[in-house]
């Protein structure tokens, strides 16, 4: 990113929200621990998900956003 442009990067909590953000024309999508845990488990992000569990679910996001906004 060698421009002086501010990168607006909305947060997605699942694949559908990532698709919606991508279709809205944003250049990037961010994933938060709280949003991910709340969507997947219905619990706040207080440590119930391990890093491995998060990595196991990110291929879905990468496949969803393939060719679009980077995650």
Secondary structure, DSSP 8 states (H G I E B T S, - for coil): --SS------EESSHHHHHHHHHTT-SB-EE-HHHHHHHHHSS-SSS-S-HHHHHHHHHHHHHHTTTSSB-
